[in-house]
Amino acid sequence: MNNILVQQVVAGIAVKDHQVLLVKAKHGIATPGGKVGITESFTEALAREVFEETGLKVLRVGRFMGVDVQPTYHCHVFAMEVS
């Protein structure tokens, strides 16, 4: 059995007035998000990452949209409302 740890990552999708919140990333543009700390919940990590990347506060984390399962990470995607 292979005991490789898989990094947990979060990303948030915020849409307001038909516009999607995006940030600059290494590979172009992306939705805000990042790694989940060992003591953080997904919600806490999402709020922290969004603030670090945009200066915006997450007002509400909404519906779970899905998970992108990759060999080295799992990215959990949530709808969110920011201000």
N, C-alpha and C positions, 0 to 999 in steps of 0.2 A: 504494500500500500504506500502511495506517495503522500508525504505529509508537507506539501508545499503550502505556505500561507498565501492567501489571496488578499490583496489590498482592497478594502471597501472604499468606494468613492461615491460622492453625491453630485448631482447636477440639478439646477432649477430652471424651469421654464416660466417666464413671466410675460404675459401679453396684455398690453393696454392700448386702446385706440388702434387696434390692428397692427401694432408694432411689437416685435419680440426683443427682449433684452439680450444683447450679445456683448461679449468681451473679446479683446485681442488675446490670442493664444499663440503658442509656438508654431502651430501648423496653420494659422490663419485666424478664424473667428470661431467662437464656441459659446455655449450657454455657460453662465457662471457656475462654479462648483470646484470640488477638489477632494483631497483625501480626508477620510474620517479618522479623527484621533482615537487612540485606544480607549479613552474614557468618555468619548462623545457619543451622543445619539445621532442618528441621521439628521434630525431636525436641527440640533445644535451645530453640527458641522456645516450644514447648508447655510444657516444664518451667519456663521463666522466667515465662511468663504465668500458669500455674496458681499458682505460688508468690506472684507479685505480687497476684493477685486473691483468693487463699484462705489463704495461709500454709502450704499443704500441699505436700509433696514428691511428685513423680512417681516412683514406684518402677519402673514399667515402662510403656513405650508398646507397645500391642498392635496388633491388626489395623487396617489402613487401612479405614475404613468408607465413604469416598466423598468426592467433591468437589462443592461448590456453586459452580457457575460463574455469575458475575455480570459485567456489563460492566466494572466497575471493580475487582473483586477475585475471587480464587479461594480458597474456604475448604476446606482439607483437614482432614477429620475422622478422628480416631483414637480407638480404645478405649484406656483407660489404667487403671492401678492407682495409687492415691494413698495417702499416709499422713500 
